[in-house]
């Protein structure tokens, strides 16, 4: 098992594009208009083992932040990489938002990091794509929120 000290977190560069796309495709995710520079990467011994993006969003005049496209290479899951990425994001935010949101199929992971589930109806307020999604009533994604003490 890899030691947490061996996980290096860094900002992605344009040259990391293919590695990010390959990692995201493992989970049928794509970059959805994001740039490589929007991502944080986790590396072990120079190999990209995880990624996560933080995006600024707006809905009905309310600004908020969203963790987007988080993925850890299957061979490296359970080694603290996702936790390190999220904790790095939580401590490096320089945006005037009191809440950070995520849509996920792994709510227990985020609950360990002090995120709380929110009602499905709030998804309609926050994300335009939820309003038009034909699968909304049977959605497998949980919406979760992390609140800063603002």
PyMOL commands that place a pseudoatom at each C-alpha (Angstrom):
pseudoatom trace, name=CA, resn=UNK, resi=1, chain=A, elem=C, hetatm=0, pos=[0.000, 0.000, 0.000]
pseudoatom trace, name=CA, resn=UNK, resi=2, chain=A, elem=C, hetatm=0, pos=[1.291, 3.465, -0.886]
pseudoatom trace, name=CA, resn=UNK, resi=3, chain=A, elem=C, hetatm=0, pos=[1.953, 5.868, 1.970]
pseudoatom trace, name=CA, resn=UNK, resi=4, chain=A, elem=C, hetatm=0, pos=[-0.035, 9.141, 1.991]
pseudoatom trace, name=CA, resn=UNK, resi=5, chain=A, elem=C, hetatm=0, pos=[3.269, 11.070, 1.981]
pseudoatom trace, name=CA, resn=UNK, resi=6, chain=A, elem=C, hetatm=0, pos=[3.991, 9.742, -1.513]
pseudoatom trace, name=CA, resn=UNK, resi=7, chain=A, elem=C, hetatm=0, pos=[0.870, 11.369, -2.983]
pseudoatom trace, name=CA, resn=UNK, resi=8, chain=A, elem=C, hetatm=0, pos=[1.771, 14.648, -4.693]
pseudoatom trace, name=CA, resn=UNK, resi=9, chain=A, elem=C, hetatm=0, pos=[-1.056, 17.106, -5.479]
pseudoatom trace, name=CA, resn=UNK, resi=10, chain=A, elem=C, hetatm=0, pos=[-0.528, 19.663, -8.236]
pseudoatom trace, name=CA, resn=UNK, resi=11, chain=A, elem=C, hetatm=0, pos=[-2.397, 21.922, -10.636]
pseudoatom trace, name=CA, resn=UNK, resi=12, chain=A, elem=C, hetatm=0, pos=[-2.840, 20.351, -14.067]
pseudoatom trace, name=CA, resn=UNK, resi=13, chain=A, elem=C, hetatm=0, pos=[-1.199, 21.768, -17.201]
pseudoatom trace, name=CA, resn=UNK, resi=14, chain=A, elem=C, hetatm=0, pos=[-2.313, 21.697, -20.842]
pseudoatom trace, name=CA, resn=UNK, resi=15, chain=A, elem=C, hetatm=0, pos=[0.133, 18.833, -21.404]
pseudoatom trace, name=CA, resn=UNK, resi=16, chain=A, elem=C, hetatm=0, pos=[-1.900, 16.693, -18.963]
pseudoatom trace, name=CA, resn=UNK, resi=17, chain=A, elem=C, hetatm=0, pos=[-5.001, 16.730, -21.201]
pseudoatom trace, name=CA, resn=UNK, resi=18, chain=A, elem=C, hetatm=0, pos=[-4.733, 13.153, -22.519]
pseudoatom trace, name=CA, resn=UNK, resi=19, chain=A, elem=C, hetatm=0, pos=[-3.968, 11.707, -19.084]
pseudoatom trace, name=CA, resn=UNK, resi=20, chain=A, elem=C, hetatm=0, pos=[-7.017, 13.486, -17.603]
pseudoatom trace, name=CA, resn=UNK, resi=21, chain=A, elem=C, hetatm=0, pos=[-9.274, 12.330, -20.441]
pseudoatom trace, name=CA, resn=UNK, resi=22, chain=A, elem=C, hetatm=0, pos=[-8.052, 8.740, -20.081]
pseudoatom trace, name=CA, resn=UNK, resi=23, chain=A, elem=C, hetatm=0, pos=[-8.645, 8.739, -16.321]
pseudoatom trace, name=CA, resn=UNK, resi=24, chain=A, elem=C, hetatm=0, pos=[-12.128, 10.256, -16.643]
pseudoatom trace, name=CA, resn=UNK, resi=25, chain=A, elem=C, hetatm=0, pos=[-13.104, 7.818, -19.410]
pseudoatom trace, name=CA, resn=UNK, resi=26, chain=A, elem=C, hetatm=0, pos=[-12.544, 4.944, -16.953]
pseudoatom trace, name=CA, resn=UNK, resi=27, chain=A, elem=C, hetatm=0, pos=[-15.740, 6.129, -15.246]
pseudoatom trace, name=CA, resn=UNK, resi=28, chain=A, elem=C, hetatm=0, pos=[-17.546, 7.282, -18.411]
pseudoatom trace, name=CA, resn=UNK, resi=29, chain=A, elem=C, hetatm=0, pos=[-16.944, 10.919, -17.483]
pseudoatom trace, name=CA, resn=UNK, resi=30, chain=A, elem=C, hetatm=0, pos=[-15.815, 13.668, -19.799]
pseudoatom trace, name=CA, resn=UNK, resi=31, chain=A, elem=C, hetatm=0, pos=[-14.404, 17.141, -19.328]
pseudoatom trace, name=CA, resn=UNK, resi=32, chain=A, elem=C, hetatm=0, pos=[-17.670, 18.874, -20.336]
pseudoatom trace, name=CA, resn=UNK, resi=33, chain=A, elem=C, hetatm=0, pos=[-16.085, 22.097, -21.506]
pseudoatom trace, name=CA, resn=UNK, resi=34, chain=A, elem=C, hetatm=0, pos=[-13.428, 22.188, -18.793]
pseudoatom trace, name=CA, resn=UNK, resi=35, chain=A, elem=C, hetatm=0, pos=[-9.808, 22.963, -19.498]
pseudoatom trace, name=CA, resn=UNK, resi=36, chain=A, elem=C, hetatm=0, pos=[-6.921, 20.883, -18.128]
pseudoatom trace, name=CA, resn=UNK, resi=37, chain=A, elem=C, hetatm=0, pos=[-5.958, 23.857, -15.953]
pseudoatom trace, name=CA, resn=UNK, resi=38, chain=A, elem=C, hetatm=0, pos=[-9.299, 23.543, -14.112]
pseudoatom trace, name=CA, resn=UNK, resi=39, chain=A, elem=C, hetatm=0, pos=[-8.086, 20.268, -12.593]
pseudoatom trace, name=CA, resn=UNK, resi=40, chain=A, elem=C, hetatm=0, pos=[-5.990, 19.254, -9.635]
pseudoatom trace, name=CA, resn=UNK, resi=41, chain=A, elem=C, hetatm=0, pos=[-4.004, 16.078, -10.125]
pseudoatom trace, name=CA, resn=UNK, resi=42, chain=A, elem=C, hetatm=0, pos=[-2.719, 13.453, -7.729]
pseudoatom trace, name=CA, resn=UNK, resi=43, chain=A, elem=C, hetatm=0, pos=[0.531, 11.770, -8.655]
pseudoatom trace, name=CA, resn=UNK, resi=44, chain=A, elem=C, hetatm=0, pos=[2.396, 8.812, -7.215]
pseudoatom trace, name=CA, resn=UNK, resi=45, chain=A, elem=C, hetatm=0, pos=[5.942, 8.313, -8.508]
pseudoatom trace, name=CA, resn=UNK, resi=46, chain=A, elem=C, hetatm=0, pos=[5.207, 10.619, -11.474]
pseudoatom trace, name=CA, resn=UNK, resi=47, chain=A, elem=C, hetatm=0, pos=[2.061, 8.700, -12.528]
pseudoatom trace, name=CA, resn=UNK, resi=48, chain=A, elem=C, hetatm=0, pos=[-1.252, 10.581, -12.559]
pseudoatom trace, name=CA, resn=UNK, resi=49, chain=A, elem=C, hetatm=0, pos=[-3.503, 8.553, -10.276]
pseudoatom trace, name=CA, resn=UNK, resi=50, chain=A, elem=C, hetatm=0, pos=[-6.391, 10.955, -9.632]
pseudoatom trace, name=CA, resn=UNK, resi=51, chain=A, elem=C, hetatm=0, pos=[-8.023, 14.185, -10.699]
pseudoatom trace, name=CA, resn=UNK, resi=52, chain=A, elem=C, hetatm=0, pos=[-10.727, 16.610, -9.612]
pseudoatom trace, name=CA, resn=UNK, resi=53, chain=A, elem=C, hetatm=0, pos=[-11.976, 19.927, -10.936]
pseudoatom trace, name=CA, resn=UNK, resi=54, chain=A, elem=C, hetatm=0, pos=[-13.515, 22.847, -9.100]
pseudoatom trace, name=CA, resn=UNK, resi=55, chain=A, elem=C, hetatm=0, pos=[-15.861, 25.013, -11.124]
pseudoatom trace, name=CA, resn=UNK, resi=56, chain=A, elem=C, hetatm=0, pos=[-17.701, 28.245, -10.427]
pseudoatom trace, name=CA, resn=UNK, resi=57, chain=A, elem=C, hetatm=0, pos=[-21.391, 28.110, -11.238]
pseudoatom trace, name=CA, resn=UNK, resi=58, chain=A, elem=C, hetatm=0, pos=[-24.369, 30.423, -11.044]
pseudoatom trace, name=CA, resn=UNK, resi=59, chain=A, elem=C, hetatm=0, pos=[-28.046, 29.680, -10.677]
pseudoatom trace, name=CA, resn=UNK, resi=60, chain=A, elem=C, hetatm=0, pos=[-30.820, 32.223, -10.332]
pseudoatom trace, name=CA, resn=UNK, resi=61, chain=A, elem=C, hetatm=0, pos=[-28.363, 34.903, -9.224]
pseudoatom trace, name=CA, resn=UNK, resi=62, chain=A, elem=C, hetatm=0, pos=[-26.608, 32.709, -6.655]
pseudoatom trace, name=CA, resn=UNK, resi=63, chain=A, elem=C, hetatm=0, pos=[-22.909, 31.936, -7.120]
pseudoatom trace, name=CA, resn=UNK, resi=64, chain=A, elem=C, hetatm=0, pos=[-21.639, 28.590, -5.917]
pseudoatom trace, name=CA, resn=UNK, resi=65, chain=A, elem=C, hetatm=0, pos=[-18.741, 26.215, -6.360]
pseudoatom trace, name=CA, resn=UNK, resi=66, chain=A, elem=C, hetatm=0, pos=[-18.985, 22.634, -7.549]
pseudoatom trace, name=CA, resn=UNK, resi=67, chain=A, elem=C, hetatm=0, pos=[-16.550, 19.758, -7.393]
pseudoatom trace, name=CA, resn=UNK, resi=68, chain=A, elem=C, hetatm=0, pos=[-16.682, 18.242, -10.839]
pseudoatom trace, name=CA, resn=UNK, resi=69, chain=A, elem=C, hetatm=0, pos=[-15.201, 15.196, -12.538]
pseudoatom trace, name=CA, resn=UNK, resi=70, chain=A, elem=C, hetatm=0, pos=[-13.417, 13.547, -9.638]
pseudoatom trace, name=CA, resn=UNK, resi=71, chain=A, elem=C, hetatm=0, pos=[-11.773, 10.243, -10.511]
pseudoatom trace, name=CA, resn=UNK, resi=72, chain=A, elem=C, hetatm=0, pos=[-9.119, 7.952, -9.061]
pseudoatom trace, name=CA, resn=UNK, resi=73, chain=A, elem=C, hetatm=0, pos=[-7.431, 5.244, -11.124]
pseudoatom trace, name=CA, resn=UNK, resi=74, chain=A, elem=C, hetatm=0, pos=[-9.004, 1.874, -10.203]
pseudoatom trace, name=CA, resn=UNK, resi=75, chain=A, elem=C, hetatm=0, pos=[-5.623, 0.400, -9.204]
pseudoatom trace, name=CA, resn=UNK, resi=76, chain=A, elem=C, hetatm=0, pos=[-5.148, 3.205, -6.660]
pseudoatom trace, name=CA, resn=UNK, resi=77, chain=A, elem=C, hetatm=0, pos=[-8.587, 3.408, -5.056]
pseudoatom trace, name=CA, resn=UNK, resi=78, chain=A, elem=C, hetatm=0, pos=[-8.743, 3.129, -1.277]
pseudoatom trace, name=CA, resn=UNK, resi=79, chain=A, elem=C, hetatm=0, pos=[-5.315, 4.704, -0.779]
pseudoatom trace, name=CA, resn=UNK, resi=80, chain=A, elem=C, hetatm=0, pos=[-6.441, 8.197, 0.265]
pseudoatom trace, name=CA, resn=UNK, resi=81, chain=A, elem=C, hetatm=0, pos=[-6.016, 9.871, -3.136]
pseudoatom trace, name=CA, resn=UNK, resi=82, chain=A, elem=C, hetatm=0, pos=[-9.594, 11.127, -3.465]
pseudoatom trace, name=CA, resn=UNK, resi=83, chain=A, elem=C, hetatm=0, pos=[-9.536, 12.353, 0.123]
pseudoatom trace, name=CA, resn=UNK, resi=84, chain=A, elem=C, hetatm=0, pos=[-6.299, 14.249, -0.470]
pseudoatom trace, name=CA, resn=UNK, resi=85, chain=A, elem=C, hetatm=0, pos=[-7.702, 15.870, -3.627]
pseudoatom trace, name=CA, resn=UNK, resi=86, chain=A, elem=C, hetatm=0, pos=[-10.914, 17.002, -1.900]
pseudoatom trace, name=CA, resn=UNK, resi=87, chain=A, elem=C, hetatm=0, pos=[-9.110, 18.239, 1.225]
pseudoatom trace, name=CA, resn=UNK, resi=88, chain=A, elem=C, hetatm=0, pos=[-6.740, 20.217, -0.986]
pseudoatom trace, name=CA, resn=UNK, resi=89, chain=A, elem=C, hetatm=0, pos=[-9.697, 21.783, -2.787]
pseudoatom trace, name=CA, resn=UNK, resi=90, chain=A, elem=C, hetatm=0, pos=[-11.431, 22.600, 0.507]
pseudoatom trace, name=CA, resn=UNK, resi=91, chain=A, elem=C, hetatm=0, pos=[-8.392, 24.416, 1.882]
pseudoatom trace, name=CA, resn=UNK, resi=92, chain=A, elem=C, hetatm=0, pos=[-7.430, 26.310, -1.272]
pseudoatom trace, name=CA, resn=UNK, resi=93, chain=A, elem=C, hetatm=0, pos=[-10.692, 27.952, -2.302]
pseudoatom trace, name=CA, resn=UNK, resi=94, chain=A, elem=C, hetatm=0, pos=[-10.411, 31.701, -2.845]
pseudoatom trace, name=CA, resn=UNK, resi=95, chain=A, elem=C, hetatm=0, pos=[-13.967, 32.457, -3.935]
pseudoatom trace, name=CA, resn=UNK, resi=96, chain=A, elem=C, hetatm=0, pos=[-16.722, 34.242, -2.062]
pseudoatom trace, name=CA, resn=UNK, resi=97, chain=A, elem=C, hetatm=0, pos=[-19.106, 31.302, -1.806]
pseudoatom trace, name=CA, resn=UNK, resi=98, chain=A, elem=C, hetatm=0, pos=[-20.267, 29.802, 1.468]
pseudoatom trace, name=CA, resn=UNK, resi=99, chain=A, elem=C, hetatm=0, pos=[-21.316, 26.475, -0.014]
pseudoatom trace, name=CA, resn=UNK, resi=100, chain=A, elem=C, hetatm=0, pos=[-19.553, 23.878, -2.126]
pseudoatom trace, name=CA, resn=UNK, resi=101, chain=A, elem=C, hetatm=0, pos=[-21.638, 21.290, -3.978]
pseudoatom trace, name=CA, resn=UNK, resi=102, chain=A, elem=C, hetatm=0, pos=[-21.046, 17.958, -5.631]
pseudoatom trace, name=CA, resn=UNK, resi=103, chain=A, elem=C, hetatm=0, pos=[-23.192, 15.480, -7.525]
pseudoatom trace, name=CA, resn=UNK, resi=104, chain=A, elem=C, hetatm=0, pos=[-22.015, 11.965, -6.829]
pseudoatom trace, name=CA, resn=UNK, resi=105, chain=A, elem=C, hetatm=0, pos=[-22.841, 8.268, -6.882]
pseudoatom trace, name=CA, resn=UNK, resi=106, chain=A, elem=C, hetatm=0, pos=[-20.540, 7.787, -3.846]
pseudoatom trace, name=CA, resn=UNK, resi=107, chain=A, elem=C, hetatm=0, pos=[-22.227, 9.756, -1.044]
pseudoatom trace, name=CA, resn=UNK, resi=108, chain=A, elem=C, hetatm=0, pos=[-20.497, 7.880, 1.798]
pseudoatom trace, name=CA, resn=UNK, resi=109, chain=A, elem=C, hetatm=0, pos=[-17.092, 9.101, 0.554]
pseudoatom trace, name=CA, resn=UNK, resi=110, chain=A, elem=C, hetatm=0, pos=[-18.231, 12.722, 0.745]
pseudoatom trace, name=CA, resn=UNK, resi=111, chain=A, elem=C, hetatm=0, pos=[-20.046, 12.243, 4.065]
pseudoatom trace, name=CA, resn=UNK, resi=112, chain=A, elem=C, hetatm=0, pos=[-16.668, 11.295, 5.609]
pseudoatom trace, name=CA, resn=UNK, resi=113, chain=A, elem=C, hetatm=0, pos=[-15.461, 14.741, 4.501]
pseudoatom trace, name=CA, resn=UNK, resi=114, chain=A, elem=C, hetatm=0, pos=[-18.397, 16.600, 6.161]
pseudoatom trace, name=CA, resn=UNK, resi=115, chain=A, elem=C, hetatm=0, pos=[-20.612, 16.931, 3.095]
pseudoatom trace, name=CA, resn=UNK, resi=116, chain=A, elem=C, hetatm=0, pos=[-24.348, 16.477, 3.724]
pseudoatom trace, name=CA, resn=UNK, resi=117, chain=A, elem=C, hetatm=0, pos=[-27.014, 15.223, 1.327]
pseudoatom trace, name=CA, resn=UNK, resi=118, chain=A, elem=C, hetatm=0, pos=[-29.466, 17.797, 0.069]
pseudoatom trace, name=CA, resn=UNK, resi=119, chain=A, elem=C, hetatm=0, pos=[-32.978, 17.276, -1.261]
pseudoatom trace, name=CA, resn=UNK, resi=120, chain=A, elem=C, hetatm=0, pos=[-33.433, 16.316, -4.902]
pseudoatom trace, name=CA, resn=UNK, resi=121, chain=A, elem=C, hetatm=0, pos=[-35.602, 19.419, -5.330]
pseudoatom trace, name=CA, resn=UNK, resi=122, chain=A, elem=C, hetatm=0, pos=[-32.506, 21.574, -4.664]
pseudoatom trace, name=CA, resn=UNK, resi=123, chain=A, elem=C, hetatm=0, pos=[-30.836, 19.979, -7.690]
pseudoatom trace, name=CA, resn=UNK, resi=124, chain=A, elem=C, hetatm=0, pos=[-33.487, 21.625, -9.841]
pseudoatom trace, name=CA, resn=UNK, resi=125, chain=A, elem=C, hetatm=0, pos=[-32.555, 25.016, -8.392]
pseudoatom trace, name=CA, resn=UNK, resi=126, chain=A, elem=C, hetatm=0, pos=[-28.805, 24.539, -8.795]
pseudoatom trace, name=CA, resn=UNK, resi=127, chain=A, elem=C, hetatm=0, pos=[-28.320, 22.696, -12.075]
pseudoatom trace, name=CA, resn=UNK, resi=128, chain=A, elem=C, hetatm=0, pos=[-30.076, 23.489, -15.332]
pseudoatom trace, name=CA, resn=UNK, resi=129, chain=A, elem=C, hetatm=0, pos=[-29.298, 20.053, -16.766]
pseudoatom trace, name=CA, resn=UNK, resi=130, chain=A, elem=C, hetatm=0, pos=[-31.325, 18.434, -13.957]
pseudoatom trace, name=CA, resn=UNK, resi=131, chain=A, elem=C, hetatm=0, pos=[-34.408, 20.391, -15.032]
pseudoatom trace, name=CA, resn=UNK, resi=132, chain=A, elem=C, hetatm=0, pos=[-34.365, 18.863, -18.501]
pseudoatom trace, name=CA, resn=UNK, resi=133, chain=A, elem=C, hetatm=0, pos=[-33.071, 15.388, -17.632]
pseudoatom trace, name=CA, resn=UNK, resi=134, chain=A, elem=C, hetatm=0, pos=[-35.465, 12.592, -18.537]
pseudoatom trace, name=CA, resn=UNK, resi=135, chain=A, elem=C, hetatm=0, pos=[-33.950, 10.454, -15.752]
pseudoatom trace, name=CA, resn=UNK, resi=136, chain=A, elem=C, hetatm=0, pos=[-34.393, 12.995, -12.956]
pseudoatom trace, name=CA, resn=UNK, resi=137, chain=A, elem=C, hetatm=0, pos=[-37.032, 10.974, -11.090]
pseudoatom trace, name=CA, resn=UNK, resi=138, chain=A, elem=C, hetatm=0, pos=[-34.763, 7.900, -11.118]
pseudoatom trace, name=CA, resn=UNK, resi=139, chain=A, elem=C, hetatm=0, pos=[-31.461, 9.758, -10.749]
pseudoatom trace, name=CA, resn=UNK, resi=140, chain=A, elem=C, hetatm=0, pos=[-28.653, 7.790, -9.107]
pseudoatom trace, name=CA, resn=UNK, resi=141, chain=A, elem=C, hetatm=0, pos=[-26.623, 10.892, -8.290]
pseudoatom trace, name=CA, resn=UNK, resi=142, chain=A, elem=C, hetatm=0, pos=[-26.843, 12.391, -4.840]
pseudoatom trace, name=CA, resn=UNK, resi=143, chain=A, elem=C, hetatm=0, pos=[-26.477, 16.137, -4.459]
pseudoatom trace, name=CA, resn=UNK, resi=144, chain=A, elem=C, hetatm=0, pos=[-24.321, 17.066, -1.494]
pseudoatom trace, name=CA, resn=UNK, resi=145, chain=A, elem=C, hetatm=0, pos=[-23.183, 20.291, 0.131]
pseudoatom trace, name=CA, resn=UNK, resi=146, chain=A, elem=C, hetatm=0, pos=[-20.208, 21.371, 2.189]
pseudoatom trace, name=CA, resn=UNK, resi=147, chain=A, elem=C, hetatm=0, pos=[-20.819, 24.587, 4.102]
pseudoatom trace, name=CA, resn=UNK, resi=148, chain=A, elem=C, hetatm=0, pos=[-18.104, 26.986, 5.177]
pseudoatom trace, name=CA, resn=UNK, resi=149, chain=A, elem=C, hetatm=0, pos=[-18.655, 29.129, 8.250]
pseudoatom trace, name=CA, resn=UNK, resi=150, chain=A, elem=C, hetatm=0, pos=[-19.500, 32.350, 6.425]
for i in range(1, 150): cmd.bond("trace and resi %d" % i, "trace and resi %d" % (i + 1))
show_as sticks, trace
zoom trace
